[in-house]
Amino acid sequence: MPAKISNMLWFALLALVVVSASQLVGYWINSTIPANSTVELNSLIHFTHVRNHGGVFGMLQGMGWVFGLISVGLLVAVTCYLWFGSAIQRYEYVCFGFIVGGGASNILDRFIYGSVIDFIDIQHIPYWNYVFNTADVMVHVGIWPLLLFSFMVPHTKA
């Protein structure tokens, strides 16, 4: 099997696993914790079920459709980059699998629930009062290694 096809399959599989896991956790939160209520796991971590009808960090509440539309465009662009790009490294397929899976999960939340289900609430961090979800974590799991590798891995000039 050609490397490009193999890498795209790994990308798609990883994105599908991330979407599935994030959706299952979101469904569990939606089914077990009433909206706008909190379950304290310990003094640092709470599960606070809130709905984000806007975008990143709750910006532009009520305009989630704009972020959904932008997100769909970005996910299509990333997939095209991986498919049509040359000299794409395997780590990029893996990192983008996490990013696309997380992004797709938030898009699905908007489609299914009309908003994104956020619930991870970290306490006692100065100037931090944001609640986020599993999909957001997966996007970060993809972005940070991608950024680090972009600075550390030597690049060849075309």
Secondary structure, DSSP 4 states (H G I P E B T S, - for coil): --HHHHHHHHHHHHHHHHHHHHHHHHHHHHHHS-TT-EEESSSSEEEEEEEE-SSGGG-STT-HHHHHHHHHHHHHHHHHHHHH-SS--HHHHHHHHHHHHHHHHHHHHHHHHSSEEEEEEE-S-TT---EE-HHHHHHHHHHHHHHHHHHHS-----
